[in-house]
Amino acid sequence: MDFTRRHFSSASLAVLGVAAAGGLGTARAADKKITIGLSNGYFGTEWRDQMVSSSQVQFEGYKAQGLANKLVVQQAGADTNAQIQDVRNMIRDRVSIIMLDANSAASLTGVINEAKRAHIPVIAFDQSVTAPYAINVGIDEYDWGKHYAEWIVQQLNGKGLVAVMDGVPGHPAAVARRTAFFDVFNKNPGIKIVWSGYGMWDQAKAQAVMATVLAATPHIDAVCTEDGMGLGIMRAFQAAGRPLPIMTGEAQKSFLLAWKKELDAGHDVHLFARSNPPEIGRTAMGVAVRIANGKTLKPLPNNTYHYPVQVEVTNANLDQLLASVKDKPDGYFLGEWLTEAQLDSLFV
């Protein structure tokens, strides 16, 4: 079996937030045969699996209303050339619109321009692209990372030794967040970076990397990390018999449960997480189906819509948020997305 490229069948996923409801007026896709092409790059993480599944849930709702007919999902892995070929195949097959979670901000410009020549709209979601033809839908990755670094500076009162673990080297989101981290830390001369590197947004890899870092670094006051790596880092400290530092992490149930366990044990831990909702795919799907049905998007600054992240996790609301996801699997990330009314407000 080829584990670098795969198709996903339709699946349902219960998510935190307001369920999609309502319709898009009287427009129907029955005669248009609307096909949505979704090209995902990097995969194999729980976040990406939840993103694809929740996008499919949103699509099925529109299909039931007669607003779309078919969803084609292609997963390229970390190979940008493979993703370019996936998009090229969608253009050849004349899909109605392409949704793209890109491996590269710039390297897909050529194939996006091919879609433009074929008059196929492109929505780059989760990761923004530089091609001016594409509509970007995602969180503001730089601002998201800035919140993390600023929280650490605040917790340290502007002075301390910090380790930084990023996701995938060169990935647009990882680059934006890393830039934000270092912009904030460099403005605070009392903050010293004792190590920085990558954990590939993977819990096991992050744990192994941090174990090596701890063996060579006798003191760390704080760890700045995100998306799927926090629990691995936490376990590395625990395995080394060292108290948890001030640290950021992910709004994922498994991380929140481990956090809760530390507090219940009476440990003085200071952790922070922001939602990076996999359901950005749901929001992007709502935009895509409306465009495919002929609706006109209101002008956007730099052709980009930044989803306003609402959920932040601290010691104060940890119990409340855990209670809200008590029936979800441990790999579940806290989800949020635009309602149908909010989506409608983006259009003329």
Residue, then its C-alpha position, 0 to 999 in steps of 0.5 A: m500500500d502507498f502511504t504517501r498518497r491516499h483517498f478518504s471516503s466520506a465520514s462523519l465527525a462530531v465537532l465543537g461549535v454550532a452545527a451548519a444549518g440552513g441553505l444558500g437560498t434557492a440555488r441548486a446544483a442538480d443541473k450544474k453537477i458541481t464537483i469540489g476538488l480538495s487537494n491536501g498536502y501534508f497528512g498523517t497527523e490527527w489534525r489533518d485527518q480531522m480537517v479532511s473528515s470535518s470538510q466531508v461532513q460539511f460537504e455532505g450537508y450541502k449535497a443533501q440540500g442539492l447544492a453540490n454533487k461530488l467531493v474528490v479528495q486527493q492527499a499528496g503527502a509532503d511532496t509538493n510536486a505530487q500536490i501540483q500533479d493532483v491539482r493538475n488532474m483536477i483541472r483536467d477533470r474539470v472540477s467546479i472549484i479547487m480547495l487547496d491545503a498547500n505544501s508551499a506558499a509559492s511553489l503552486t503558483g504555476v498550477i494555480n495559474e493553470a486553474k485560472r486559465a481553465h476558469i476554475p476558482v481556487i481556495a487556498f485554506d489553512q495555508s495561504v499561498t502567494a498566487p493572487y488568483a487564489i482566495n485564502v481562507g485560514i487563521d492568521e498564522y503569524d498573529w496566532g504564533k505571536h499570542y504564544a510567544e507573548w504569553i511566554v514572555q508574560q509568564l517569565n516576566g521578560k526573563g528566562l531560557v526558552a526552547v522553541m520547537d516548530g513543525v515542518p521546516g519550510h511549511p508556510a504555517a511553520v514559517a509564519r509561526r516561527t517568525a512570530f516567535f522570534d520577532v517577539f523573543n528578539k524584542n525582549p533581551g531578557i529572553k535567551i533561546v537555548w535551543s530551537g528545532y523541529g518536531m514535525w507536528d508529531q507527538a512521538k518525534a517531538q518527544a524523541v527530539m526533546a529527550t535529546v535536548l534535555a540531555a544536553t540542556p541542564h535548565i529550560d524555563a519555558v518551551c514554545t511549541e504548538d500543534g501536536m507536539g506539546l504532549g510529546i514534550m511534556r512526556a519527555f520532561q516527565a521521563a527525564g524526571r524534570p518538572l514541567p516548564i512554562m509551556t504552550g501546547e495544542a488545544q487537543k483533548s489528549f494534551l488537555l487531559a495530561w495538563k489536568k492530571e498535572l494540576d490534579a497531582g498538585h503540581d504548579v504548572h502553567l500551560f497555554a493553548r489556542s485553538n487552531p481549528p481543523e474545521i477551517g476546512r468546514t469554513a472553506m467548504g462553505v465558501a467554496v460551495r457558495i462560489a460554485n453556486g454563483k455567489t459573489l464574495k465581498p472584496l477581501p484585503n489581499n484576497t484573504y479571509h482570516y478566521p477569528v480564533q475564539v478558543e484559548v485554554t488556560n488553567a482557569n477554563l481547562d475543566q470547562l473545555l474538557a467537559s465540552v469534549k468528554d465524548k470525543p476521542d483523545g486525539y480530538f482538537l477543539g473545533e470552531w467554524l463559521t455558521e451558515a449565517q456568518l458565511d452568508s455575510l461574506f457574500v454580496 
